Amino acid sequence: METPEATAAFDLAYSDVKTAFLYYLQNENKNRPIVIASHSQGTLHAIRLLQEFFDDLPLQNQLVCAYIPGYRIKKDAFKSIPVSEKPNQTGCFAGWRSYEKGEIPDRVLVENGDCVCVNPLTWNTSENWMPKVNHLGIMNGFDKIIPHTVAAGIEPKTKILWVESPDVILEGMKKGKDLHVYDFNLFWLNIRENVKLRIDKWLTENGGGK
């Protein structure tokens, strides 16, 4: 349950995010495309930033994609920013919460399915299970990329992302069924390649961003 103290702390943290983003818009952006990337509590602030600056507002036209995993995204989070349904879609968002296949925490059950999830192996909300062949590479530490190691699918009832991963991955990932801290690492190359694909599409659609 949120307390006044927690709300004040989150508001203070968001004020820093907002101040930094305003500086970026005023001094650095120069009408170029924008990619938002966040995780966990950062995604809580990113959702708020998207609502305040992009959602049904002119700046939405500059949004390539918001990659916002690691936090619950409610179905009504945005008025006009769509969820990603195609790998080269622009002006959209993609988010997921990773758990070992078969794991459904109680805190997720009480959400009653009010959650949006995108599978980073397909970049859509299809609940079809995707095999390892679609996986481009996990970041296993800071110096090793291992391809074709993760299979994943969206659990139909709760809309969390179920993951199957082999023993080759970091030992830390095997210590618990909640893979929250590895939401980005698990799909590192898929995300990296997708950012490039979407930026290229945005530039094509907008005359090179000029």
N, C-alpha and C positions, 0 to 999 in steps of 0.2 A: 504494500500500500504506500502511495506517495505521501510524504509528509511536507509541511511547509518548508522545512529546512532543505529537503531534497529538491523540491521545486525551485527554491532560490539558488541552489548550487547549479542545477541544470540551466537555469536562466542566465547565470553568470558565465558559465562555459559557452553557451550559445552566443552571448554578446561578443565574446572574443572571435568566434567563428564568423559572425556577421560583420564585425569591424574589418577583419582581414579580407573578407570577400568584397566588401565595398571598396577597400583600397585597391584590390585587384581590378575591379570593374573600372574604376576611375583612372587608373594609372598604367595598367598592363594589358588589358584584354584587347582593346582596339578592334572590337567587333569580330573577333575570331571565335571559332567553335569552342564549346566548353564541355569538358568531361568532369563529372563529379565522381569521386571515389571515397568510400568511407567503410567503417566496420564497427560493429558493436555499438557502444555509446556514441561513437562518431556518426553512425547511421541515424540514431535518434536526432542528432543535430542536422544531419543532411536532409532528412525528411522535412524538418521545419524550414530549412533554407530553401528547399525546392518549393514548398508551399508559399513562402513569402516572396520569392524573387522570380520564379519560373511558372508556376501553375496558372494557366490561363492568362498569362502576361506576355508582353512582347519578347522578353528574354528567353522564353521557351523555344523560340525559333533558332537560338544559338546552341541549344542543348543537343549534344551528340548522344550521350547516354549517361544515366546515373547508375553506377555500380554500387549498390547499397546493401551488402549482405550483413549477416550477424545480428539482426534485430527484426522483430516482428513488423511487417508492413501490412496494415489493415486494408481491406478491400476498398474502403472509401477514403484512403489516405490522400488521393489527388482528384481534383475535378476534371482535369483535361490531359494530364501527363499519362500516356498509356503504358501498360506493361509491355515488355519486350515479347514479341511473338515471332520475330525473324532475326537472323544473325546480323543483317545489314540495316535493320530498322534504326532510324534516328529520332531524337526527341522523346525518348522513352526511358524507362527504368528497369533494372534487373536486380533482384535480391533473393537470397536463400539463406537457410540455416541448416548446417550439416550435422547429421547424426549417423552413427553406424546403423545399417539396415536392421530393422526390427525394433529399434529404440523409439519409444514415444514417452517423453517426460510428462508428469502430471501437470506441470505448468503450461504445457502446450495443449493438453487435452481440454483444459478449462477455456481455451480460446474459441472452442466450438467451430473450428475451421475458418474463422475470420482472419485469413492470412493469405497473402499473395506470394507465390514462389516461382522462380524461373530456374530451370535446369541449365547450368553453364556448359553442359555438353551439347545442348541443342539450341539454347537461347530462346526457348519458348516455355509455355506452361503445360505442355503435354505431359500426361502422367505415364507415358510409355517408358519402360526401363531401357536405359542406354548402356551398351556394353563398352568395354575398355578400348575398343578400336576407335571410338570417338574422342578419347582422352589424349590430348597433345602432350601433356607433361606436368608432373607434380614438382614443386620446388621442395626438395628433400634436404633441408638445411640451406645454407647460403651459397653452396658451390656445386650442387648436383641437381640436374633436371632429369627425371625419369619418365618417359612416355608410356602410354597404354597401361597404366597402373590403377586407374579408378573407374568403376562403373557407378552409375547413379540414376535415381528416379525419384519423382515426387510422390510422397505418400498421399493417397487420395483423400483421406479423411481430414488430416491435420494440415496438409500443405507444407510439410517440412521436407527437406531433401535427405533421402536415404542414400548412404554411400557404402559401397563395398571396396575395400582396399587391401592389398597384399601385405605380406610381412616385410617387404622391402622398404616400406615407409618408416619414418622416424618412430623410435620406440615410444616417444611421448604421445603419439597419436593413438597408440594401442592401449594406453592406460585407462582410457575412459570411452564411453559410448557417445559422449557429447564432443563433437569435433569443432566446436565453436571457434577456437583460436586458429584453426587451420582452414577457415572458409576460403581464403585467398590462395594459400599454399597448394591446396588440393587441386586447384584448377588453374594454376599459374599461367601456363602457356595458352590455354584456351582463352583466358581473359586478355592476355597480351595481344594475341592475334585478332581477337574480336574488336579491341579498341582501334586497331589500325583499320580494320574493315569498315567500321562505322565512320571513322573520321574521313576515310577516302570517299565514302558514300555522301557524307555531308558536304564535303568540298565539291564534289561533282554536282550536287543539287544546288549549290550556292555560288557557283562560278569561282571556285577556288578560294572562297572566303574573302574576296576583295570587295 
